[in-house]
């Protein structure tokens, strides 16, 4: 029994000295709990949240209707033209807009932010109820003679439509597939290093970068194949429509380049298969949580929404959503695609530098 206690103590001491493993055993669960605690707190606090939205006021809109919405405590409205309001919602900069006109209220919603859209509809009903006909002897103020009609429209790109849940989850599905490729190839690379295969390849008469380029090319091909399978299955079985297939291809290629670079960086997070597997998947899950592949970014508190821009998963989802149903132009698609390619290039160079330093030791 004494020997068993000694062995157990030895394993605990080794664990305490391995800082990377210790983080994924102790630190990562805390990060995971804090993340979902922040999301849950934001969800429970939505009752006191002020929702920002563009306000379009048509010339024939009732003055009482306009006054009711501009004084609503749950809304922070900013006057805008109809074209500007629709553009902001289409790009994902706003959850929805309100259009006040003689015939009633039009609510334009972002189909990928259904939670915020539901809040906007609820606040609209509440505001209209509070602005109903004034009761006899009641306080003075504007009142509506009749209840206005409410029309809800989805704002998507020209010629596009988000018909089902499959359209909305397709970008996250592609990103999860790319993350799986990155984790698998990162583990394969560390297995080759620990088994001596990488050392034999590095001793060949060509630069070390050529070896990594070959690995990166294989990972890139696997990423494209994986994304192609997911795309085909989504179209055939789930009814996802691709009105701009070239834009979807461009976004997929940019995201694949990003995770090819991530593969090289993840492969140097440890020296053993177990270390890279745990650390790599842990890092990817953090990116997925922060980037909106597990919980929609719109459900996060504002500070976490800002932090989500640090995750390449967020930019991948923005690019794929823009290509799929937001109707991004080439210029609008260029920004998220450039961020993805840049993140991949920097990750590749960082991984190459670490590998070069390890080789000289």
C-alpha positions in Angstrom: 0.0 0.0 0.0 2.9 2.4 0.8 4.3 1.8 -2.7 0.9 2.7 -4.2 0.9 6.0 -2.3 4.4 6.8 -3.4 3.5 6.1 -7.1 0.4 8.3 -6.7 2.4 11.1 -5.2 4.9 10.8 -8.0 2.2 11.2 -10.6 0.7 14.2 -8.9 4.1 15.9 -8.7 4.6 15.3 -12.4 1.2 16.7 -13.2 2.0 19.8 -11.1 5.2 20.4 -13.1 3.5 20.1 -16.5 2.0 23.6 -16.8 0.2 22.9 -20.1 -1.5 19.8 -18.8 -2.3 21.5 -15.5 -4.0 24.3 -17.3 -6.4 22.0 -19.2 -7.1 20.0 -16.0 -7.7 23.0 -13.7 -7.7 26.3 -15.7 -9.8 25.3 -18.7 -12.8 24.1 -16.7 -12.8 27.4 -14.9 -12.7 29.3 -18.2 -15.5 27.1 -19.5 -17.6 27.8 -16.4 -17.0 31.6 -16.6 -17.9 31.7 -20.3 -21.2 29.9 -19.9 -21.9 31.9 -16.7 -21.4 35.1 -18.6 -23.8 33.9 -21.4 -26.4 32.7 -18.9 -26.2 36.0 -17.0 -26.7 37.9 -20.2 -29.7 35.8 -21.1 -31.3 36.2 -17.7 -30.6 40.0 -17.8 -32.3 40.6 -21.1 -35.4 41.9 -19.3 -33.4 45.0 -18.3 -31.4 45.3 -21.5 -31.9 48.3 -23.8 -32.0 47.1 -27.4 -30.4 49.3 -30.0 -32.1 49.5 -33.4 -32.4 51.8 -36.4 -35.8 53.7 -36.6 -37.3 54.5 -40.0 -40.1 57.1 -39.8 -42.2 57.5 -42.9 -43.9 60.8 -43.7 -47.4 59.3 -43.1 -46.4 57.8 -39.7 -48.6 58.8 -36.8 -47.0 61.3 -34.4 -48.4 59.3 -31.5 -46.8 56.2 -32.8 -43.4 57.9 -33.2 -43.6 59.4 -29.7 -44.5 56.1 -28.2 -41.5 54.3 -29.7 -39.0 57.1 -29.1 -40.0 57.2 -25.4 -39.9 53.4 -24.9 -37.4 52.7 -22.1 -36.5 49.3 -23.5 -35.4 50.7 -26.9 -32.5 52.9 -28.0 -33.5 54.0 -31.4 -31.5 56.0 -34.0 -33.2 57.6 -36.9 -32.1 56.2 -40.3 -33.3 55.9 -43.8 -34.9 52.6 -44.9 -32.0 51.6 -47.1 -29.4 52.3 -44.4 -31.5 50.4 -41.8 -31.8 47.4 -44.1 -28.1 47.5 -44.9 -27.1 47.5 -41.2 -29.3 44.5 -40.5 -28.1 42.7 -43.6 -24.5 43.1 -42.6 -25.2 41.9 -39.1 -24.5 45.3 -37.5 -28.0 45.5 -36.0 -30.4 42.8 -34.9 -33.4 44.5 -36.6 -35.0 47.8 -37.4 -38.4 49.4 -36.9 -40.2 51.1 -39.7 -43.1 53.3 -38.6 -45.7 54.2 -41.3 -49.3 55.0 -41.8 -50.3 51.3 -42.2 -48.6 50.2 -39.0 -45.2 48.9 -37.9 -42.7 46.9 -40.0 -40.0 45.0 -38.1 -37.0 43.9 -40.1 -35.1 41.1 -38.4 -31.8 39.3 -38.9 -32.7 35.6 -39.3 -29.5 34.5 -37.6 -30.3 36.6 -34.4 -33.7 35.2 -33.6 -33.4 35.9 -29.9 -32.8 39.6 -30.4 -35.6 39.6 -33.0 -38.0 38.0 -30.6 -37.1 40.7 -28.0 -37.7 43.4 -30.6 -41.1 42.0 -31.4 -42.0 41.7 -27.8 -41.0 45.3 -27.0 -43.0 46.4 -30.1 -46.1 44.8 -28.8 -45.5 46.2 -25.3 -45.0 49.7 -26.7 -48.1 49.5 -28.8 -50.1 48.3 -25.9 -48.8 51.2 -23.7 -49.7 53.7 -26.5 -53.3 52.5 -26.9 -56.3 54.7 -26.7 -56.2 57.0 -23.6 -58.7 56.1 -20.9 -61.3 58.7 -19.9 -59.8 60.9 -17.2 -56.4 59.4 -17.8 -53.2 61.4 -18.0 -52.7 63.6 -21.1 -50.4 62.5 -23.9 -50.4 61.1 -27.3 -52.6 58.0 -27.9 -53.4 55.8 -30.8 -56.9 55.6 -32.1 -56.5 52.1 -33.4 -54.0 49.4 -32.9 -51.5 49.5 -35.8 -50.8 46.4 -37.9 -47.4 44.6 -37.4 -45.4 43.1 -40.3 -42.3 41.1 -39.7 -39.8 40.7 -42.6 -36.5 38.9 -42.8 -33.6 41.0 -44.0 -31.2 38.9 -46.2 -29.1 39.6 -49.2 -30.6 40.2 -52.6 -31.8 37.0 -54.1 -31.1 35.0 -50.9 -33.3 33.6 -48.2 -32.6 31.9 -44.9 -35.4 29.2 -45.1 -34.6 26.9 -42.3 -32.4 26.3 -39.3 -30.0 24.4 -41.6 -29.2 27.6 -43.4 -28.2 29.3 -40.1 -26.1 26.4 -38.7 -24.3 25.6 -41.9 -21.4 28.1 -41.2 -20.8 26.6 -37.8 -20.9 23.1 -39.2 -18.2 23.9 -41.7 -16.0 25.6 -39.0 -16.3 22.5 -36.8 -15.2 20.3 -39.7 -12.2 22.5 -40.3 -11.3 22.5 -36.6 -11.5 18.6 -36.7 -9.0 18.6 -39.6 -6.6 21.0 -37.8 -6.7 18.9 -34.6 -6.1 15.6 -36.5 -3.2 16.9 -38.6 -1.6 18.5 -35.5 -1.6 15.2 -33.7 -0.2 13.4 -36.8 2.6 15.9 -37.0 3.7 15.4 -33.3 3.5 11.6 -33.8 5.9 12.0 -36.7 8.2 14.1 -34.6 8.2 11.8 -31.7 8.7 8.8 -34.0 11.6 10.3 -35.8 9.9 10.6 -39.2 10.0 14.4 -39.1 13.8 14.4 -38.3 14.5 12.1 -41.3 12.4 14.4 -43.6 14.2 17.5 -42.2 17.6 16.0 -43.0 16.7 15.6 -46.6 18.3 18.1 -49.1 15.6 20.7 -49.1 14.6 23.4 -46.7 12.7 22.6 -43.5 9.9 24.9 -44.7 9.4 22.5 -47.6 8.5 19.8 -45.2 5.9 22.0 -43.4 4.6 23.1 -46.8 3.9 19.5 -47.8 2.1 19.0 -44.5 0.2 22.2 -44.9 -0.8 21.2 -48.5 -2.2 17.9 -47.3 -4.1 19.6 -44.5 -5.5 22.2 -46.9 -6.7 19.4 -49.3 -8.4 17.6 -46.4 -10.0 20.8 -45.2 -11.5 21.5 -48.7 -12.6 17.9 -49.0 -14.3 18.0 -45.6 -16.0 21.3 -46.3 -17.1 20.0 -49.7 -18.7 17.0 -48.1 -20.5 19.1 -45.5 -21.7 21.5 -48.2 -22.9 18.7 -50.5 -24.8 16.9 -47.6 -26.3 20.2 -46.5 -27.6 20.9 -50.0 -28.9 17.4 -50.7 -30.3 16.4 -47.3 -31.0 19.6 -45.5 -32.1 21.9 -48.3 -29.5 24.6 -47.8 -29.4 26.9 -50.9 -26.3 28.5 -52.3 -27.3 31.5 -54.4 -23.7 32.7 -54.6 -21.6 29.5 -54.8 -18.4 31.3 -55.8 -18.6 33.5 -52.6 -19.2 30.4 -50.5 -16.1 28.8 -52.1 -14.0 31.9 -51.5 -15.0 32.0 -47.8 -14.3 28.3 -47.4 -10.9 28.6 -49.0 -10.0 31.5 -46.7 -11.2 29.6 -43.6 -9.3 26.5 -44.7 -6.0 28.6 -45.1 -6.6 29.9 -41.6 -6.9 26.5 -40.0 -4.0 25.1 -42.0 -1.8 27.7 -40.3 -3.5 26.9 -37.0 -2.5 23.2 -37.5 1.2 24.0 -37.5 0.9 26.2 -34.4 -1.2 23.6 -32.5 1.3 20.9 -33.3 4.0 22.6 -31.2 1.8 23.0 -28.1 3.4 19.9 -26.7 6.0 17.2 -27.4 3.7 14.2 -27.1 0.6 13.0 -28.8 -1.5 13.3 -25.6 -0.3 16.8 -24.9 -1.0 18.1 -28.4 -4.4 16.3 -28.6 -5.6 17.8 -25.3 -4.1 21.2 -25.8 -5.1 21.5 -29.5 -8.7 20.5 -28.9 -8.9 22.7 -25.8 -7.6 25.7 -27.8 -10.0 25.0 -30.6 -13.0 24.7 -28.3 -12.1 28.0 -26.7 -12.1 29.5 -30.2 -15.4 27.9 -31.0 -17.0 29.2 -27.7 -15.7 32.7 -28.2 -16.4 32.8 -32.0 -20.1 31.7 -31.9 -19.8 28.1 -33.0 -21.3 26.8 -29.7 -23.4 29.8 -28.5 -24.5 32.6 -30.9 -22.5 35.7 -30.4 -25.7 37.7 -30.1 -26.5 35.8 -26.9 -23.2 36.9 -25.2 -22.8 40.0 -23.0 -21.4 43.1 -24.9 -17.9 42.7 -23.5 -17.7 39.1 -24.7 -19.1 40.1 -28.1 -16.2 42.5 -28.5 -13.7 39.8 -27.4 -15.1 37.4 -29.9 -13.4 39.3 -32.7 -10.2 37.7 -31.5 -11.4 34.3 -32.5 -10.9 33.2 -36.2 -14.1 31.2 -35.8 -16.0 34.4 -35.5 -14.5 35.7 -38.8 -15.2 32.3 -40.5 -18.8 32.5 -39.5 -19.1 36.1 -40.7 -17.6 35.2 -44.1 -19.8 32.1 -44.6 -22.9 33.9 -43.5 -22.1 36.8 -45.8 -21.7 34.4 -48.7 -24.7 32.3 -47.9 -27.6 34.6 -47.1 -26.3 38.1 -46.3 -25.5 38.8 -49.9 -22.0 40.2 -49.2 -20.3 42.0 -52.1 -16.7 41.2 -53.0 -15.6 44.2 -51.0 -17.6 43.2 -47.9 -16.3 39.6 -48.1 -12.7 40.8 -48.5 -12.4 41.9 -44.8 -13.2 38.6 -43.1 -11.4 36.6 -45.7 -8.2 38.8 -45.3 -8.4 38.3 -41.5 -8.7 34.6 -41.9 -5.8 34.4 -44.3 -3.7 36.7 -42.2 -4.4 34.6 -39.0 -3.4 31.5 -40.9 -0.1 33.0 -42.2 0.9 34.3 -38.8 0.1 31.0 -37.1 2.1 29.1 -39.7 5.1 31.4 -39.2 4.8 31.2 -35.4 4.7 27.4 -35.6 7.7 27.3 -38.0 9.7 29.5 -35.6 9.0 27.2 -32.6 9.9 24.1 -34.6 13.1 25.7 -35.8 14.1 26.5 -32.2 13.2 23.0 -31.0 15.4 21.5 -33.8 18.4 23.5 -32.7 18.3 22.3 -29.1 
